Amino acid sequence: MKVLVVGSGGREHALAWKLLQSDRIQEVICVPGNGGTATLKRCRNLGLNTNDFEGIGRFATVNNIGLIVVGPEAPLAEGITDYLQAQNLTVFGPTQAGAQIEASKAWAKALMKEAKVLTAAAQVFTAAAPAIAYVQKMGAPIVVKADGLAAGKGVTVAATVEEAITAIEAAFGGAFGTAGQQVVIEECLTGQEASVLAITDGKTIRPLLPAQDHKRIGEGDTGANTGGMGAYAPAPIVTSALMERIQQEVLEPTLAALQQHGIDYRGVLYAGLMITEAGDPKVIEFNCRFGDPETQVVLPLLDMPLHEVLLACAQQRLDQLPPLAWLPGAAACVVVAAQGYPDRYPKGAPIGKIQEAEAKGAIVFHAGTRIKEQQLVSDGGRVLNVCAIGDTLSDALAKAYAAIGVIQFNDMYYRRDIGHHALAQIQ
Protein backbone atom coordinates (compact mmCIF):
# COMPACT_ATOMS: atom_id res chain seq x y z
CA MET A 1 0.00 0.00 0.00
CA LYS A 2 1.03 3.60 -0.65
CA VAL A 3 0.32 6.21 2.02
CA LEU A 4 0.29 9.99 1.60
CA VAL A 5 1.15 12.13 4.66
CA VAL A 6 0.09 15.79 4.57
CA GLY A 7 2.43 18.18 6.43
CA SER A 8 6.05 19.25 6.82
CA GLY A 9 6.98 19.04 10.50
CA GLY A 10 8.51 16.67 13.02
CA ARG A 11 5.13 15.03 13.54
CA GLU A 12 4.89 14.16 9.83
CA HIS A 13 8.47 12.82 9.75
CA ALA A 14 7.57 10.60 12.73
CA LEU A 15 4.38 9.40 11.01
CA ALA A 16 6.28 8.53 7.82
CA TRP A 17 9.06 6.80 9.79
CA LYS A 18 6.58 4.70 11.76
CA LEU A 19 4.49 3.79 8.71
CA LEU A 20 7.62 2.61 6.89
CA GLN A 21 8.44 0.13 9.66
CA SER A 22 5.83 -2.15 8.06
CA ASP A 23 6.86 -4.13 4.98
CA ARG A 24 3.22 -3.82 3.85
CA ILE A 25 3.92 -0.16 3.03
CA GLN A 26 5.35 0.18 -0.47
CA GLU A 27 5.94 3.93 -0.29
CA VAL A 28 5.13 7.03 1.76
CA ILE A 29 4.69 10.34 -0.05
CA CYS A 30 4.92 13.52 2.05
CA VAL A 31 3.22 16.77 0.99
CA PRO A 32 5.35 18.83 1.15
CA GLY A 33 7.64 16.99 3.63
CA ASN A 34 11.01 18.28 4.84
CA GLY A 35 14.73 17.54 4.73
CA GLY A 36 14.26 14.44 6.90
CA THR A 37 11.48 12.82 4.90
CA ALA A 38 13.49 13.55 1.72
CA THR A 39 16.18 11.11 2.90
CA LEU A 40 13.98 8.29 4.27
CA LYS A 41 14.10 5.09 2.23
CA ARG A 42 10.82 4.33 0.39
CA CYS A 43 9.74 7.91 1.06
CA ARG A 44 9.63 10.98 -1.16
CA ASN A 45 8.43 14.55 -0.98
CA LEU A 46 5.83 16.00 -3.31
CA GLY A 47 6.08 19.72 -4.01
CA LEU A 48 2.47 20.65 -3.34
CA ASN A 49 1.09 22.95 -0.65
CA THR A 50 -1.04 21.49 2.14
CA ASN A 51 -3.93 23.71 0.99
CA ASP A 52 -3.83 22.40 -2.59
CA PHE A 53 -6.70 19.98 -2.04
CA GLU A 54 -7.31 19.54 -5.76
CA GLY A 55 -3.66 18.70 -6.47
CA ILE A 56 -3.44 16.28 -3.53
CA GLY A 57 -6.69 14.59 -4.57
CA ARG A 58 -5.60 14.24 -8.19
CA PHE A 59 -2.21 12.78 -7.22
CA ALA A 60 -3.79 10.34 -4.74
CA THR A 61 -6.35 9.13 -7.28
CA VAL A 62 -3.87 8.69 -10.15
CA ASN A 63 -1.27 6.99 -7.93
CA ASN A 64 -3.69 4.62 -6.16
CA ILE A 65 -2.99 5.97 -2.65
CA GLY A 66 -4.55 3.62 -0.10
CA LEU A 67 -4.57 6.03 2.86
CA ILE A 68 -4.11 9.77 3.38
CA VAL A 69 -2.98 10.91 6.84
CA VAL A 70 -3.44 14.61 7.58
CA GLY A 71 -0.93 15.98 10.09
CA PRO A 72 -1.60 19.71 10.71
CA GLU A 73 -4.79 21.31 11.98
CA ALA A 74 -5.08 24.08 9.35
CA PRO A 75 -6.00 21.88 6.34
CA LEU A 76 -8.41 19.89 8.53
CA ALA A 77 -10.11 23.13 9.60
CA GLU A 78 -10.26 24.18 5.95
CA GLY A 79 -12.04 20.94 4.95
CA ILE A 80 -9.38 18.77 3.31
CA THR A 81 -11.03 15.56 4.58
CA ASP A 82 -14.42 16.55 3.17
CA TYR A 83 -12.86 17.30 -0.22
CA LEU A 84 -10.81 14.08 -0.43
CA GLN A 85 -13.62 11.84 0.84
CA ALA A 86 -15.78 13.26 -1.96
CA GLN A 87 -13.12 11.88 -4.34
CA ASN A 88 -13.65 8.40 -2.80
CA LEU A 89 -10.27 8.55 -1.03
CA THR A 90 -9.61 7.04 2.42
CA VAL A 91 -8.59 9.74 4.92
CA PHE A 92 -7.43 9.67 8.54
CA GLY A 93 -8.45 13.02 9.99
CA PRO A 94 -11.78 14.60 10.95
CA THR A 95 -14.06 16.58 8.66
CA GLN A 96 -14.28 20.37 8.80
CA ALA A 97 -17.22 20.08 11.22
CA GLY A 98 -15.18 17.87 13.56
CA ALA A 99 -12.09 20.07 13.30
CA GLN A 100 -14.06 22.90 14.93
CA ILE A 101 -13.08 21.29 18.23
CA GLU A 102 -9.66 22.89 17.70
CA ALA A 103 -10.46 25.63 15.20
CA SER A 104 -12.88 27.38 17.58
CA LYS A 105 -12.20 27.36 21.30
CA ALA A 106 -15.63 28.87 21.91
CA TRP A 107 -17.32 26.03 19.98
CA ALA A 108 -15.26 23.47 21.91
CA LYS A 109 -16.24 25.08 25.24
CA ALA A 110 -19.92 24.83 24.32
CA LEU A 111 -19.47 21.18 23.33
CA MET A 112 -17.74 20.40 26.65
CA LYS A 113 -20.57 22.06 28.54
CA GLU A 114 -23.08 19.85 26.68
CA ALA A 115 -20.99 16.75 27.40
CA LYS A 116 -20.53 17.70 31.09
CA VAL A 117 -16.74 17.45 30.69
CA LEU A 118 -14.66 19.09 33.43
CA THR A 119 -13.00 22.26 32.12
CA ALA A 120 -12.16 25.81 33.21
CA ALA A 121 -15.02 28.29 33.63
CA ALA A 122 -14.97 30.66 30.64
CA GLN A 123 -16.61 33.62 28.89
CA VAL A 124 -16.50 34.44 25.17
CA PHE A 125 -16.06 38.02 23.86
CA THR A 126 -16.28 39.59 20.40
CA ALA A 127 -14.98 43.05 21.38
CA ALA A 128 -12.08 44.33 23.47
CA ALA A 129 -13.92 46.68 25.86
CA PRO A 130 -16.23 44.11 27.53
CA ALA A 131 -13.35 41.59 27.62
CA ILE A 132 -11.14 44.11 29.44
CA ALA A 133 -13.96 44.99 31.85
CA TYR A 134 -14.42 41.28 32.61
CA VAL A 135 -10.70 40.80 33.33
CA GLN A 136 -10.68 43.87 35.60
CA LYS A 137 -13.62 42.40 37.50
CA MET A 138 -12.20 38.85 37.77
CA GLY A 139 -8.55 39.72 38.47
CA ALA A 140 -5.46 37.61 37.76
CA PRO A 141 -4.09 35.07 37.14
CA ILE A 142 -6.39 34.55 34.17
CA VAL A 143 -6.08 32.99 30.71
CA VAL A 144 -6.72 34.80 27.41
CA LYS A 145 -7.14 32.66 24.27
CA ALA A 146 -7.59 33.67 20.66
CA ASP A 147 -10.62 31.68 19.51
CA GLY A 148 -9.15 30.39 16.24
CA LEU A 149 -5.98 28.68 15.05
CA ALA A 150 -2.83 30.59 16.04
CA ALA A 151 -0.09 27.95 15.59
CA GLY A 152 0.02 27.25 19.33
CA LYS A 153 0.82 30.88 20.16
CA GLY A 154 -2.64 32.37 20.78
CA VAL A 155 -2.80 31.61 24.50
CA THR A 156 -1.62 33.97 27.26
CA VAL A 157 -1.54 32.80 30.87
CA ALA A 158 -1.62 36.27 32.39
CA ALA A 159 -0.10 36.71 35.84
CA THR A 160 -1.42 40.28 36.06
CA VAL A 161 -4.50 42.17 34.84
CA GLU A 162 -2.20 44.41 32.78
CA GLU A 163 -0.75 41.37 30.98
CA ALA A 164 -4.27 40.09 30.25
CA ILE A 165 -5.33 43.48 28.84
CA THR A 166 -2.24 43.55 26.60
CA ALA A 167 -3.17 40.07 25.30
CA ILE A 168 -6.78 41.13 24.63
CA GLU A 169 -5.65 44.26 22.77
CA ALA A 170 -3.16 42.21 20.73
CA ALA A 171 -5.85 39.68 19.73
CA PHE A 172 -8.42 42.29 18.70
CA GLY A 173 -5.64 44.38 17.16
CA GLY A 174 -4.94 41.68 14.57
CA ALA A 175 -1.94 39.86 16.09
CA PHE A 176 -3.52 36.51 15.14
CA GLY A 177 -5.49 37.65 12.09
CA THR A 178 -9.07 36.38 11.98
CA ALA A 179 -8.23 33.87 14.78
CA GLY A 180 -8.31 36.75 17.28
CA GLN A 181 -11.62 38.34 16.28
CA GLN A 182 -13.17 36.44 19.17
CA VAL A 183 -11.46 35.62 22.47
CA VAL A 184 -12.15 33.13 25.23
CA ILE A 185 -11.23 34.26 28.75
CA GLU A 186 -11.09 31.55 31.35
CA GLU A 187 -10.05 30.78 34.89
CA CYS A 188 -6.43 29.78 35.37
CA LEU A 189 -6.20 26.09 36.23
CA THR A 190 -3.30 24.89 38.35
CA GLY A 191 -1.63 21.50 38.45
CA GLN A 192 0.34 19.49 35.92
CA GLU A 193 -0.44 19.33 32.22
CA ALA A 194 -0.74 16.05 30.34
CA SER A 195 -1.56 15.15 26.75
CA VAL A 196 -3.84 12.22 25.98
CA LEU A 197 -4.06 11.54 22.25
CA ALA A 198 -6.91 9.18 21.44
CA ILE A 199 -7.80 7.55 18.13
CA THR A 200 -11.40 7.20 17.07
CA ASP A 201 -13.47 5.94 14.15
CA GLY A 202 -16.48 7.99 15.20
CA LYS A 203 -17.98 5.16 17.27
CA THR A 204 -15.12 3.67 19.32
CA ILE A 205 -12.36 5.69 21.00
CA ARG A 206 -9.07 4.39 22.37
CA PRO A 207 -6.36 6.40 24.14
CA LEU A 208 -2.69 6.18 23.17
CA LEU A 209 0.03 6.38 25.83
CA PRO A 210 -0.21 9.58 27.91
CA ALA A 211 2.51 12.12 27.21
CA GLN A 212 3.69 15.39 28.71
CA ASP A 213 4.77 18.38 26.62
CA HIS A 214 6.83 21.43 27.63
CA LYS A 215 5.13 24.49 26.13
CA ARG A 216 7.30 27.29 27.49
CA ILE A 217 10.49 28.40 25.76
CA GLY A 218 12.53 28.70 28.97
CA GLU A 219 13.82 26.21 31.50
CA GLY A 220 11.67 25.82 34.58
CA ASP A 221 8.62 26.37 32.34
CA THR A 222 9.25 30.11 31.98
CA GLY A 223 8.94 32.56 29.12
CA ALA A 224 6.73 32.60 26.03
CA ASN A 225 4.47 29.77 24.91
CA THR A 226 5.69 27.78 21.91
CA GLY A 227 4.49 24.90 19.78
CA GLY A 228 6.32 22.64 22.27
CA MET A 229 9.97 22.34 23.34
CA GLY A 230 10.07 18.65 24.26
CA ALA A 231 7.99 15.73 25.43
CA TYR A 232 8.09 12.30 27.01
CA ALA A 233 5.87 9.24 27.28
CA PRO A 234 4.41 7.61 29.21
CA ALA A 235 3.67 10.44 31.66
CA PRO A 236 3.70 8.95 35.18
CA ILE A 237 1.18 11.50 36.43
CA VAL A 238 -1.48 9.71 34.34
CA THR A 239 -1.91 6.49 36.29
CA SER A 240 -4.01 3.61 34.95
CA ALA A 241 -6.81 4.65 37.32
CA LEU A 242 -6.67 8.23 36.06
CA MET A 243 -6.62 7.04 32.44
CA GLU A 244 -9.82 5.11 33.16
CA ARG A 245 -11.41 8.33 34.42
CA ILE A 246 -10.20 10.23 31.33
CA GLN A 247 -11.75 7.55 29.11
CA GLN A 248 -15.10 7.64 30.94
CA GLU A 249 -15.32 11.35 31.86
CA VAL A 250 -13.57 13.05 28.92
CA LEU A 251 -13.14 10.94 25.78
CA GLU A 252 -16.40 8.99 25.63
CA PRO A 253 -18.72 11.91 26.58
CA THR A 254 -16.98 14.18 24.03
CA LEU A 255 -17.34 11.59 21.27
CA ALA A 256 -21.03 11.14 22.21
CA ALA A 257 -21.54 14.93 22.00
CA LEU A 258 -19.92 14.99 18.55
CA GLN A 259 -22.26 12.20 17.45
CA GLN A 260 -25.25 14.18 18.76
CA HIS A 261 -24.16 17.02 16.48
CA GLY A 262 -24.19 14.58 13.55
CA ILE A 263 -20.39 14.70 13.25
CA ASP A 264 -18.69 11.52 12.01
CA TYR A 265 -15.27 12.07 13.64
CA ARG A 266 -12.50 9.78 12.37
CA GLY A 267 -9.00 10.69 13.45
CA VAL A 268 -7.20 11.88 16.58
CA LEU A 269 -9.07 13.50 19.44
CA TYR A 270 -6.30 15.02 21.53
CA ALA A 271 -7.20 16.13 25.04
CA GLY A 272 -4.84 18.68 26.56
CA LEU A 273 -5.46 18.20 30.27
CA MET A 274 -4.64 19.87 33.55
CA ILE A 275 -4.35 17.31 36.33
CA THR A 276 -5.40 19.38 39.33
CA GLU A 277 -3.94 19.06 42.81
CA ALA A 278 -7.12 17.15 43.74
CA GLY A 279 -6.29 14.66 40.96
CA ASP A 280 -9.13 15.66 38.61
CA PRO A 281 -8.56 15.70 34.82
CA LYS A 282 -9.78 19.07 33.50
CA VAL A 283 -9.66 19.80 29.77
CA ILE A 284 -7.59 22.86 28.84
CA GLU A 285 -8.34 22.39 25.15
CA PHE A 286 -8.98 19.77 22.48
CA ASN A 287 -6.98 19.34 19.30
CA CYS A 288 -8.17 17.58 16.16
CA ARG A 289 -4.83 15.99 15.16
CA PHE A 290 -1.68 14.28 16.42
CA GLY A 291 0.26 16.45 18.88
CA ASP A 292 3.68 17.83 18.04
CA PRO A 293 6.06 16.88 19.71
CA GLU A 294 3.96 14.27 21.59
CA THR A 295 3.64 12.11 18.45
CA GLN A 296 7.43 11.85 18.33
CA VAL A 297 7.48 10.05 21.70
CA VAL A 298 4.23 8.06 21.45
CA LEU A 299 4.76 6.45 18.02
CA PRO A 300 8.24 5.00 18.71
CA LEU A 301 6.67 3.04 21.60
CA LEU A 302 3.78 1.65 19.50
CA ASP A 303 4.39 -2.08 19.03
CA MET A 304 2.11 -2.73 16.06
CA PRO A 305 1.86 -1.48 12.45
CA LEU A 306 0.64 2.11 12.40
CA HIS A 307 -1.19 1.80 9.08
CA GLU A 308 -3.44 -0.92 10.54
CA VAL A 309 -4.47 1.39 13.38
CA LEU A 310 -5.12 4.39 11.13
CA LEU A 311 -6.99 2.36 8.51
CA ALA A 312 -9.23 0.83 11.19
CA CYS A 313 -10.23 4.38 12.19
CA ALA A 314 -10.72 5.62 8.63
CA GLN A 315 -12.81 2.53 7.73
CA GLN A 316 -14.83 2.62 10.98
CA ARG A 317 -13.77 -0.80 12.31
CA LEU A 318 -11.69 0.20 15.32
CA ASP A 319 -13.73 -2.15 17.53
CA GLN A 320 -12.34 -5.09 15.49
CA LEU A 321 -8.69 -4.10 16.06
CA PRO A 322 -6.75 -5.99 18.78
CA PRO A 323 -5.81 -3.96 21.89
CA LEU A 324 -3.05 -1.44 21.19
CA ALA A 325 0.37 -2.93 22.01
CA TRP A 326 3.22 -0.89 23.50
CA LEU A 327 6.94 -1.42 24.03
CA PRO A 328 8.19 -1.28 27.62
CA GLY A 329 10.29 1.65 28.80
CA ALA A 330 10.00 5.33 27.97
CA ALA A 331 10.60 7.75 25.11
CA ALA A 332 11.87 11.33 25.28
CA CYS A 333 12.11 14.16 22.75
CA VAL A 334 14.13 17.37 22.99
CA VAL A 335 13.28 20.08 20.48
CA VAL A 336 16.26 21.88 18.97
CA ALA A 337 15.15 25.35 17.86
CA ALA A 338 16.71 28.24 15.99
CA GLN A 339 18.03 31.01 18.25
CA GLY A 340 15.30 33.62 18.66
CA TYR A 341 12.32 31.24 18.38
CA PRO A 342 9.37 31.79 19.00
CA ASP A 343 9.96 35.36 17.79
CA ARG A 344 12.31 36.28 14.95
CA TYR A 345 14.88 33.67 13.96
CA PRO A 346 17.21 33.04 11.02
CA LYS A 347 16.77 30.32 8.39
CA GLY A 348 19.26 28.62 6.11
CA ALA A 349 21.86 27.63 8.74
CA PRO A 350 23.81 24.48 7.76
CA ILE A 351 23.19 21.38 9.90
CA GLY A 352 25.61 18.46 10.16
CA LYS A 353 26.39 15.21 11.99
CA ILE A 354 22.80 13.88 12.08
CA GLN A 355 23.96 10.32 11.31
CA GLU A 356 26.57 10.54 14.07
CA ALA A 357 23.85 11.71 16.48
CA GLU A 358 21.67 8.75 15.53
CA ALA A 359 24.63 6.45 16.12
CA LYS A 360 24.39 7.58 19.77
CA GLY A 361 21.04 5.78 19.96
CA ALA A 362 18.77 8.69 19.03
CA ILE A 363 16.08 9.09 16.40
CA VAL A 364 16.28 12.55 14.82
CA PHE A 365 12.98 13.75 13.38
CA HIS A 366 13.26 16.87 11.25
CA ALA A 367 10.81 19.66 12.10
CA GLY A 368 12.01 22.69 10.13
CA THR A 369 14.67 21.61 7.63
CA ARG A 370 15.17 21.39 3.88
CA ILE A 371 17.86 20.24 1.48
CA LYS A 372 19.53 23.14 -0.34
CA GLU A 373 22.23 22.28 -2.89
CA GLN A 374 22.74 18.87 -1.21
CA GLN A 375 23.21 20.51 2.21
CA LEU A 376 20.73 20.14 5.06
CA VAL A 377 19.77 23.61 6.33
CA SER A 378 17.34 25.05 8.90
CA ASP A 379 13.96 26.16 7.58
CA GLY A 380 11.82 26.90 10.64
CA GLY A 381 11.72 27.87 14.30
CA ARG A 382 11.63 24.33 15.68
CA VAL A 383 14.33 22.67 13.58
CA LEU A 384 15.00 19.16 14.94
CA ASN A 385 13.32 16.73 17.34
CA VAL A 386 16.00 14.61 18.96
CA CYS A 387 14.25 11.55 20.39
CA ALA A 388 15.31 8.34 22.10
CA ILE A 389 13.86 5.25 23.76
CA GLY A 390 15.25 3.87 27.02
CA ASP A 391 14.47 1.38 29.76
CA THR A 392 13.64 4.42 31.91
CA LEU A 393 12.92 8.06 31.20
CA SER A 394 16.38 8.98 32.54
CA ASP A 395 17.98 6.58 30.03
CA ALA A 396 15.96 8.01 27.14
CA LEU A 397 16.80 11.60 28.08
CA ALA A 398 20.51 10.78 28.48
CA LYS A 399 20.59 9.34 24.93
CA ALA A 400 18.76 12.33 23.47
CA TYR A 401 21.02 14.90 25.12
CA ALA A 402 24.16 12.94 24.17
CA ALA A 403 23.00 13.00 20.55
CA ILE A 404 22.38 16.77 20.65
CA GLY A 405 25.99 17.20 21.78
CA VAL A 406 27.14 15.72 18.46
CA ILE A 407 24.92 17.76 16.10
CA GLN A 408 26.55 20.66 14.26
CA PHE A 409 24.11 23.58 14.07
CA ASN A 410 25.25 27.12 14.95
CA ASP A 411 23.10 29.16 17.32
CA MET A 412 20.79 26.28 18.20
CA TYR A 413 18.70 26.53 21.34
CA TYR A 414 17.16 23.76 23.43
CA ARG A 415 15.89 23.27 26.96
CA ARG A 416 18.09 21.21 29.25
CA ASP A 417 15.33 20.28 31.70
CA ILE A 418 12.92 18.22 29.59
CA GLY A 419 11.20 15.62 31.79
CA HIS A 420 11.79 17.49 35.06
CA HIS A 421 8.21 16.97 36.32
CA ALA A 422 8.36 13.20 35.82
CA LEU A 423 11.92 12.84 37.11
CA ALA A 424 10.90 14.63 40.32
CA GLN A 425 7.88 12.35 40.66
CA ILE A 426 9.90 9.18 40.03
CA GLN A 427 12.52 10.17 42.60
N, C-alpha and C positions, 0 to 999 in steps of 0.2 A: 504494500500500500504506500501511496505517496501522501504526505501531510504538508499542508501549508500553514505556516505560523505568521500571524500578522503582528508586527512590532519591531523595535530596534534596540531594546534595552537588555539589561542583565537577565531579567525575567524570561525574555524570549530566547536568549542564548541557553538558559537552563532548560527551558521547555524542549528546544531542539536537541540538546545534548541527551536529555532523558529519553526522548522518543527514539533516538538513534541507538539506544542500548538494546532495542529489540531487533532481531534479524528479520522480523516480519515487515519492518519499515524499509522500503526500497530507497526512498529519498525524502529529505525535508527541504522545503523551499521557504525562505524567510523574506518577508516583504516589510520594510526594505532590508532588515538584518543589520549587522555591524561587522567590525573587523574580526570578531571572534567567530561568528557564524560563517564568515567567508572562508575560514580555514578548517572547519569541521569536515571530516570525511563524510561523503554521501549527503552533503548539505550545500546549498548554494543560495546566494542572495538574488532577489529580483528587484530591479530598479523601479518599483512603483511606490507611490505614496500610500499611506494607510487609509487616506480618504478617497482613493480612487476605486470605489466599489465596483464600477463597471469593468475596469481593467483587471481587478482581482477575480471577479466572477468569470470573465472571459477566459483568463488563463486557467482557472481551476476547472472549467468545463472542458476546454480543449485538451488539457493534460491529465484528465481523469483523476483529479485529486479526491481521495477518499474521505478526508477530514480536514476542516479548516479550524484552527485554534486562534481565537482573537485574544491578544495579550492586553493592550491598553484600554483604558476606559473611554477615551474620546470617540473612537469609531463605533463602539457599542452604543454610546449615548446618541450618536448620529444615525444609528439604524443599520449598521453593516449586516447584522444577522438577518434582519427582515429582508434586506435586498438579496442576500445570497441564498436564503431559504426559498425565496421566490424563483430562483434559478435551479431549484431542486438539488442544491448542494447541502452537505451535512456539516453543520457548524456547532462548535462548542463555544458558547457565549450567549448571554441573554439577549432578548429582543430589546428594541428601543424602550418599550413600556417597562420592561424589567430593569433596565439600566438606570431608570429614574431613581432607584434606591441609592445610587451614588451621585447621579447628575443633579439631584435636587435634595438638599439636606432638609428643606421644609417638607417635601413630599415624604421623605423617609421618616421624619418625626411623626407625621400624621399616621403613617402605616404602623409604626411601633405603638402608638397610642391605641389604635384599633386592636392590635395583636396582644395588648397588655404586656409588652416587653419592657423590662426595667431599663430606663435611660434617664439622662439629666432633664430636669424641668427646663422648658425653653419657650421663647416668644419669637415670632417672625415679624420682620419690619421691611417696609418697602421705601422708606425715606429716612434720612439721617436724623432729623430733629426728634421724632418720637423715640428712635433707638437710643439717642444720647440721653434723653430724659429718663428712659427706663434704666440705663446704666447708672445714672446719678442717683436714682431711687434705690437700686439694688445694692450698689457698692461693689467692691472688688475683694478677692479675685473673681473674675468672670470671663467667659469664653465668647469670642466674637468669630463667627464663621461666615464666609462668603457662601451663598446658597449653592452656586454651581461649581463646575470643575475648575480647579485652580492649580493643577499639577502638584497637589500636596502642600501648597504654600498659602492657602486661603484661611488658615485658622490661626487666631491669636489668643493665647492664654494670658490674659491681661492681669498683671499683679496689682495695677492701680487703675482708678477710674480714668485718669489722663491717658494711659496706654490704651484702654478700651475705646475711648473717644477718637484717638488717633487712628485706630484700626477701622472704626466705623466710617470716618471721613475718607480714609484711603479706599475702602470698598466702594462707597457711593461716588467717590471721585474718579473711578475708572481704573484703579490699580489692577483689577482682575477682569477688566472688560465686562461683558454681559453677566459673568458669573457673580459679580458683586452688586447687581441691581436690586438684590434682595439679600438680607442678612438674617441669620439665626443667632440669637443671643441666649446663652444657656448657663446654668449653674456650673461651677467648676468642681468636677468630681476629683476626689483624691484616692490614691491607692497605687496599684501597679498595673500598667497596661499589658495586654496580651492580645495576640492575633489568632483567631480561629478561622481558618479557611475551610469551608465545607463545599463538597460537590453535590450537585442535585440535578435530577432529570425532570424536575417539575412536580414529582410525586413523592420520591424518596430523597432523603438528604443524609449525607454521611460526613462527619468531620474528618479532616486530615490532622496530622500531629499539631498540637498547639505550638506557636512560636512567639518570640518576643522581639520587637523591633526597637531601634534607638533613633527617635525622630530628630532630636536636637543636634545641632552641628558641633557643640562643644562637649568636652569631657565632663562627667558629672551631670549630664543631661541639662546643659546650659546653652544659652544662645538661641539663634533662630531655628524655626522648624525647617525641616528638609524633607525630601522624598524618602529618607531613611539612610542612616549611616552604618548600619550593621544589624545582624539578627542572629538568633540561635534557635534550635529546636532539639528535643522538646523543651517547652518552658516548664520548669518544675512547679511554678505557682499554680498551674492548671492541673490539679490532681485528677485522678479518674472519677472521683465523686463529683468534683466541680464540672468536669466535662459532661457528665450525665445531666447535671442541672442546665448547662448551656444547651445541650441537645433538646431538653424538654421545655425550657423556659425561654430560649432565644431562637434557635434554628427552626424547630417544628412550628411554633406559632407564627413566625415570620413567613415561612413557606405557605402556611394555611391562609394567611392574609393576602399574599400574592395571588393565590388560587381564587380567593373570593373576589379579587379585582379582575378575574379572567385572564391573568398573566401566566403564560406557560414558560416558566423560568428554567432554562437548561444551561448550566455553567457553574461558576463559582459564586457562592454567597459568602462573603468575607466579613466576619464580625470583628470590628475593632472594639475591644472591651476594656473597661476599667474594673479591676478586681478590687473592690473596696476593702477597707480595714475590717469590716464585718464579714468579708468573704463572699459578698454578693457580686455576680457578674452583671455589670451595667453596660449597655451598648453606648459607645462614644459615637460611632458611625458605622454604616455598612458600605462595603465596596462591592462592585459587580464583576470583579475579575481577580485573578491571582495577584497576591501582594508582591511588592518589590521593595526590599530584598527577601521577604519571607520565603518566597518560592525557591530561592537559591539554597535554602537550608532544609526545606521540607522535601523537595523532590529527590535529592541524593539519598535520603533515608527510605524512600518508597521501594519496597521489595517485590514489585510486580510490574508488568509492562504498562507504561503510562497510556499508550494509545487504547488499550482495552478499557481502562477506566473512563477516558474521555468519550470514547465511542458509546459506552453504555449510557452515559448521560445524554449525549446528543440523540441517541435512538430510543430514549425513554425505557431502558431495561436495567436500571441501576439495581433494582431489587433482585435481579438474577445473578449479579456479580458476587463472587466470593468475598468474604470480609477483607478489607484492605490489610496488606501485610507490610510490616516495617522492619528495617534492620535495627539491631540493638545499637546502643551508643548514642552519640549526639553529633550534631553538625553546627558549625559556626561560619559566619560570613562577616568580613570586614570590608566596608566600602572605601575604596581609594578614590578621592575626589581631586579635582583641579583646585589649586590655591585660589581662594576668593569665593568659591561656591558657598552658599546658595545665591550670592549676588553676582557681581561681574567676575568673569574668569576667562583666561586665555584658552584657545583651541590650537590644535596643530602641533603640540609638543610630542617629540619622538618618545616611544615606549619600547623598552628592550628587556630581555631576559625572562620572558613569560615561561618558556619551556623549562628553564632552570628553576623557576619558582614552583612549577608543577612537579618537578623532580623532588621537591621537598615534601611532597605528599599533599599538595593543595590542588584544588580545581579552580581555575581562574575563568570566571564568566565576565565577558566584556559588556560594559554598560553604555559607555560613550566613546567608542573608538571607530576608526575606519582605516582602510589601507590606502595610502597615498604614495604612489611611485614605489611600490613594493616595501614601504616602511609603515609599520603600525604607528598611528598618531592619535592623540586625544581628540575627541569630537563632542564633548559634553561636560556637564558639571560633575556628575558621578561617572567616573571613567572605568574603573575595574571593580569587580566583586571577588575578593580573594576568600575562597571557601575551603573548608576541610571537614572530614569526618574523623572522630576519635572514639575511643572506648568511653571517655568522659568528656564533658564540655571543656575542661581544662586542657585535655589532650588536643581537642579540635582547635581551640583558640591558639595553642602553642604552635601548631602546624601552620595555621593561617598567618600568624605574625612572623614566623620564620620565613615564610615565602615572600611576604611583603619586603622583608629586608634584602631580598635578592633582586627585586624588580628595579629596573632603571627607568625613572620617570621624574624629571626635574620638577620641583615645586609641587609635589603631590602632598595631599593632606589626608590624614585618617585619624580616627579616634583610637586611643590606646586602652580604652576601658570597656570594650564591647563585652557583654556578658556579666557585668558587675553585679546586677541584681541577683542573678541566679547563683553566681559564685558565693555571694554573701549568704544566700539561703542554704546552699549545700554545706557550707562550713558551719 
